[in-house]
Amino acid sequence: MPIELKVPEVGESITEVQIGTWKKREGDGVAMDDSIVEIESDKATVDLPAPAAGTVTKILKGSGEKARVGEVIGYLEPAGSAAATPAPGGQPVVDVKRTGSRVDIGSVQMSPNDGSRVMPAAARVLGEAGVAASAATGTGPGGRVTKEDAIGAVAATKAPAALSKPAPVIAAASVPARVPGAREERAVLISPIRRRIAERLVEAQQQAALLTTFNEVDMSAVMALRNKFKDVFLQRYGVKLGFMSFFVRAAVEALRAVPQVNAEFRDPHIVYRDYADIGIAVGGGKGLVVPVLRNAETLSFAQIELGIADFAKRAADNKLKLDELQGGTFTISNGGVYGSMMSTPIINPPQSGILGLHAITDRPVAVDGQVVIRPMMYLALTYDHRLVDGREAVTFLKKIKDTIEDPTRLILEV
């Protein structure tokens, strides 16, 4: 008996998803727990595993289509079932029978006189077009007729009728002049994550009073400290010592000093927090995501670096969990890894602040009355002016600057 492939629960309050890439096609065999299809929500992408070993016999929802949680999107014939008996090469053979407007797809060879095999998807194309299976030439393994073969056969049967029609007369003036170079366009369906990103960014600009303040920081001390201990740090913890852990720890100290930046506007209240859940913006396979380091105030440098490395790896593979993307109180975005010199980041609502980091560049600066070359970085703090006044914003950013320029403050927490 076929097993229904249903859309799983992907998160609280999520009722509709988008079907992603089908990793198995109709007729493909699967082992238990093999990934069959990607399910995309506006927060994360999850895989639908095979509930049993068998053969995918029916796909009801194609890539890009919407589906509701619990909806059946396909069928799996478990191994050992007669309907899933494979032909040579491991693929099931099918028979197409047309009764009125109904197409029946069985699991036996088409006819004694036809040595080819018709795949389920091909059978559907031929049946719906009313084209005999013998009109299709199989190019698949073992001479099986694939969906592409069926489409070609249907097109071939329609070609003579099209050729019999007189060619339309096109006025010379309507033919555009040829432009050198390719002018192709591609329409790509918006993924739920990208759609949600767009909605959140517009929401932030519409509902919050956003303002950005800037400062610059001399990275000399942090770079020297990192170079001194990077080898022993890697040997001991198995992860590289980066700059982000310094900024996470600096942000924690700044949030303690200016709690308004760590607060949330929840009309008619302002909610203050005594903990810091720091979101780290990383580029994922489906777009920008912001996984959260919980209770960052309790984490060591090694724990921060290990957490960030793990987030980055799983974000690239779309393996982040939904709860890891929710509930941050403050965000850090590092555009410097892409070469950004300066930007105005947008907060991630309902948070009240986001720290933007940028590229480190050697610039001439005045130190003790002398012009010297130092590795400098621009910092940007975008904040919600409903909660944070300019004085608090400048104080916060100055705290970050002072801590990074003298990282021993992180040890003494001053």
VENGITA-V454107 format. One line per field, one symbol per residue. ss: DSSP state (h for helix, s for strand, l for the rest). burial: + if it has 9 or more other ideal C-beta (glycine too) atoms within 8 Angstrom, else -. A space follows every 50 residues. Layout:
ss=???
burial=???
This chain:
ss=llsssslllllllllsssssssllllllssllllssssssllllsssssl lllssssssllllllssslllssssssslllhhhlslllllslllssssl lsssslllllsllsllsslhhhhhhhhhhlllhhhlllllhhhsslhhhh hhhhhhhhhhhhhhlllllllhhhlllllllllllllllllhhhhhhhhh hhhhhhhllssssssssslhhhhhhhhhhhhhhhhhhllllllhhhhhhh hhhhhhhlhhhhlsssllsssllllllsssssssllsssssssllhhhll hhhhhhhhhhhhhhhhlllllhhhhllllssssshhhhllllllllllll llssssslllsssssssllssssssssssssssslllllhhhhhhhhhhh hhhhhllhhhhhll
burial=-++-+-+--++--+--++++-+++-++-++-+-++++++++-++++++++ -++++++++-+-----+++-+-++++++--+-++-++---++++++-+-- --+++-+-++---+-++++++++++++---+-+-++-+-+-+-++++-++ ++++--+---------------------------------++++++++++ +-+++--+-++++++++++++++-++--++--++--+-+-+-++++++++ +++++-+++++++++----+--+--+++++++-+-++-+++++-++--+- ++-++++++-++-+++-+-+-+-++--+++++++++---+----+++++- ++++++++++----+--------++++++++++++-++---+++++++++ +++++-+-++----
